[in-house]
Amino acid sequence: MQLRPGWFVSDLTPAPLGATFSYRLTPDVSVVAGAIAKGRFFQNSQGFSTYFLLGAGYDF
């Protein structure tokens, strides 16, 4: 049984290094993909700034 990386799972339970990295990388990848898709299809700068504000919390 495998658990998908959650938003708060690694904060509550000790996780191996691989799970920690997958938890940290998965939101960033989806944020970048969302920003690219939103900029490509909707062409609005508000969408970009929203995604970058959301992504800043994961890296810092």
C-alpha positions in Angstrom: 0.0 0.0 0.0 1.5 3.3 -1.1 0.5 6.7 0.2 0.5 9.6 -2.1 2.6 12.6 -0.9 0.3 15.0 1.0 0.5 18.6 1.9 1.2 17.9 5.6 2.1 14.2 5.8 5.8 14.8 6.1 5.3 17.4 8.8 3.4 14.9 11.1 5.3 11.7 10.4 9.0 10.9 10.0 9.7 10.0 6.4 12.7 8.5 4.5 14.7 10.8 2.3 13.0 9.8 -0.9 9.6 10.4 0.5 10.7 13.8 1.7 12.0 14.8 -1.6 9.0 13.6 -3.5 6.8 15.5 -1.1 8.8 18.7 -1.7 9.1 18.3 -5.5 5.6 17.2 -6.4 3.9 20.5 -5.4 6.6 22.5 -7.2 6.3 20.5 -10.4 2.5 21.0 -10.4 2.9 24.7 -9.7 5.3 25.2 -12.6 3.1 23.2 -14.9 0.0 25.1 -13.8 1.8 28.5 -14.4 3.0 27.4 -17.9 -0.5 26.2 -18.8 -2.2 29.3 -17.4 0.2 31.6 -19.2 0.0 29.7 -22.5 -3.8 29.3 -22.7 -5.1 32.3 -20.7 -2.2 34.9 -21.2 -2.9 36.7 -17.9 -0.2 37.9 -15.6 -2.4 37.5 -12.5 -2.4 33.8 -12.9 1.4 33.7 -13.0 1.8 35.9 -9.9 -0.8 33.7 -8.0 1.1 30.5 -8.9 4.5 32.0 -8.0 3.1 33.2 -4.6 1.9 29.7 -4.0 5.2 28.1 -5.0 7.3 30.4 -2.8 6.1 28.7 0.3 7.4 25.3 -0.7 11.1 26.2 -1.4 11.8 28.7 1.4 
